[in-house]
Amino acid sequence: MVEPAQSPDSTPPSFELRGHRFKPLRWQEMSEAQQAMTRAVLGGQRGAMQGPYNVLLRSPEVGNLAQQFGAHTRFQSSLPLALNELAILMMARHWTAQFVWWAHRRIAQEAGLPVDLIASIAQGRAVPQGLAPEVLAVQRFCAELIADRKVGDATYADAVAHFGERGVVDLMATLAYYTLVCMALNVDGYPLPEGVQPELQALA
């Protein structure tokens, strides 16, 4: 629902919520905690209530912590944007989270992530040859952690060599936050924008 854009101090902000199982909330239906969370999201770099926030509003204390965590992982990660988006796409593929994939594929491409790498992730194929070492370091780290729930010594050492220990922690944080996002959207059955078709097919 779209509320009229008025003064942020005393009147409802302008925003749109979407959902399927979780009915989109209107400003007038929200508790003070839910309204505070909404203002926090709209006042940050994200600037919109798309994605998991209609779901997370149901537990606004958790939602507010999550939106702060998410803002850090998306906008303040020590990883280059293209590599952070690579991690997000791999998590979207793992969960077959259609909205996350749709939203972040475009960001990843604009940030310079190779199109053939994006296609290989979508289709569950082996990554293409000739990728930059730092791209391979992130891809291997994420692939091992997602598949095996741990990473080998060589994979860990390669990630630290490229990004330092902080980079490894930031990478894990991105995977962790987008696990929550993908769970929320899949539980909700969150709809894609009108006219958009799912891009991910089920993998065998």
C-alpha positions in Angstrom: 0.0 0.0 0.0 1.2 3.5 -0.8 0.9 6.2 1.9 1.0 9.9 1.0 4.4 11.5 1.3 4.2 14.0 4.1 6.4 15.4 6.9 8.5 12.5 8.4 8.2 13.9 11.9 4.5 13.5 12.5 2.9 11.9 9.4 3.3 8.7 7.5 6.2 8.3 5.1 5.7 7.2 1.5 6.4 3.5 1.0 5.1 0.3 -0.6 4.9 -3.1 1.0 4.2 -6.3 -0.9 3.6 -9.9 0.3 1.7 -13.1 -0.3 1.2 -15.1 2.9 2.1 -12.1 5.0 -0.5 -9.4 4.2 1.1 -6.0 3.4 0.7 -3.8 6.5 -0.6 -0.3 6.3 1.0 2.5 8.4 -2.2 2.8 10.5 -2.0 -0.9 11.4 1.6 -0.8 12.6 2.7 -0.6 16.2 5.1 2.1 17.3 7.9 -0.4 17.0 6.9 -1.3 13.5 6.6 2.3 12.5 10.1 3.0 14.0 11.5 0.1 12.0 9.9 1.4 8.8 11.3 4.9 9.3 14.8 3.4 10.0 14.7 1.4 6.7 13.4 4.3 4.7 15.9 6.7 6.2 18.9 4.5 5.4 20.8 3.9 2.1 18.3 1.2 1.1 15.4 3.7 1.0 12.7 1.2 0.3 10.6 -1.4 2.1 11.0 -4.1 -0.6 12.1 -7.6 0.0 11.9 -9.2 3.5 10.8 -6.1 5.5 7.0 -6.8 5.3 7.8 -10.2 6.8 10.3 -8.9 9.4 7.9 -6.2 10.6 6.0 -9.0 12.4 8.9 -9.0 14.8 10.1 -5.4 14.6 12.8 -5.8 17.2 14.4 -8.6 15.2 13.6 -6.7 12.0 15.3 -3.6 13.1 18.4 -5.5 14.1 18.3 -7.4 10.7 17.9 -4.2 8.7 21.0 -2.7 10.4 22.9 -5.9 9.8 21.8 -6.0 6.2 22.7 -2.3 5.6 26.2 -3.0 6.8 26.7 -6.2 4.7 25.3 -4.5 1.6 26.8 -1.0 1.8 29.8 -1.2 4.1 31.4 -4.5 3.4 35.1 -4.5 3.0 34.7 -6.6 -0.1 34.4 -5.0 -3.6 30.8 -4.6 -4.7 31.0 -7.2 -7.5 32.4 -9.8 -5.1 29.8 -9.1 -2.4 27.1 -9.4 -5.1 28.7 -12.7 -6.1 28.1 -14.1 -2.6 24.5 -12.8 -2.6 23.8 -14.5 -6.0 25.2 -17.8 -4.8 22.9 -17.7 -1.7 19.9 -16.7 -3.9 20.7 -19.7 -6.2 21.1 -22.0 -3.2 17.6 -21.1 -1.9 16.1 -20.5 -5.4 15.1 -17.1 -4.1 13.6 -15.5 -7.2 13.3 -11.9 -6.0 16.8 -11.8 -4.5 18.2 -13.2 -7.8 16.2 -10.8 -9.9 17.2 -7.8 -7.9 20.9 -8.6 -7.4 21.7 -10.0 -10.8 21.4 -6.6 -12.3 23.5 -5.0 -9.6 26.2 -7.7 -10.0 26.3 -7.1 -13.8 26.5 -3.4 -13.4 29.3 -3.9 -10.9 31.3 -5.9 -13.4 30.7 -9.5 -12.4 31.2 -11.6 -15.6 27.9 -12.5 -17.3 29.1 -16.0 -18.0 29.8 -16.5 -14.3 26.3 -15.3 -13.4 24.8 -17.7 -16.0 26.8 -20.6 -14.7 25.6 -20.0 -11.2 22.0 -19.7 -12.3 22.2 -23.0 -14.2 24.2 -24.9 -11.6 27.2 -25.4 -14.0 30.9 -25.3 -13.4 32.3 -21.8 -13.3 33.9 -20.6 -16.6 37.7 -20.6 -17.2 39.8 -17.5 -16.9 38.2 -15.8 -13.9 40.3 -13.4 -11.9 41.9 -14.9 -8.8 39.9 -12.8 -6.4 36.6 -13.9 -8.0 37.6 -17.5 -7.8 38.6 -17.0 -4.1 35.1 -15.8 -3.2 33.3 -18.3 -5.4 35.2 -21.3 -3.9 34.8 -20.1 -0.4 31.0 -19.6 -0.8 30.6 -22.9 -2.7 32.4 -24.9 -0.1 30.7 -23.2 2.9 27.2 -23.7 1.3 27.7 -27.3 0.2 29.9 -28.6 3.0 29.1 -26.2 5.9 32.9 -25.7 6.3 35.8 -24.6 4.2 39.1 -26.4 3.6 42.5 -25.0 4.7 43.5 -24.0 1.2 40.2 -22.3 0.5 40.4 -20.3 3.7 44.0 -19.4 3.2 43.2 -18.1 -0.3 40.4 -16.0 0.9 42.6 -14.5 3.7 45.4 -13.8 1.2 43.0 -11.8 -1.0 40.8 -10.1 1.6 42.3 -10.5 5.0 40.5 -11.9 8.1 38.1 -9.0 8.0 37.1 -9.8 4.5 36.4 -13.4 5.4 34.2 -12.3 8.3 32.4 -9.8 6.0 31.9 -12.5 3.4 30.4 -14.9 6.0 28.2 -12.0 7.2 26.8 -11.5 3.7 26.0 -15.2 3.4 24.3 -15.2 6.8 22.2 -12.1 6.2 21.0 -13.3 2.8 20.1 -16.7 4.2 17.6 -14.8 6.4 16.4 -12.8 3.5 15.9 -15.8 1.3 14.2 -17.7 4.1 11.8 -14.8 4.7 10.9 -14.4 1.0 10.5 -18.1 0.3 8.3 -18.6 3.4 6.2 -15.7 2.3 6.0 -16.7 -1.3 7.1 -13.1 -2.1 5.9 -12.0 -5.5 8.1 -10.8 -8.3 7.2 -7.4 -9.8 4.4 -7.5 -12.3 5.5 -8.8 -15.6 8.7 -10.3 -14.4 9.2 -14.0 -14.9 11.3 -16.2 -12.6 14.9 -16.6 -13.9 15.9 -19.6 -11.8 14.9 -23.1 -12.6 14.9 -25.9 -10.1 18.2 -27.8 -10.1 18.3 -31.6 -10.1 
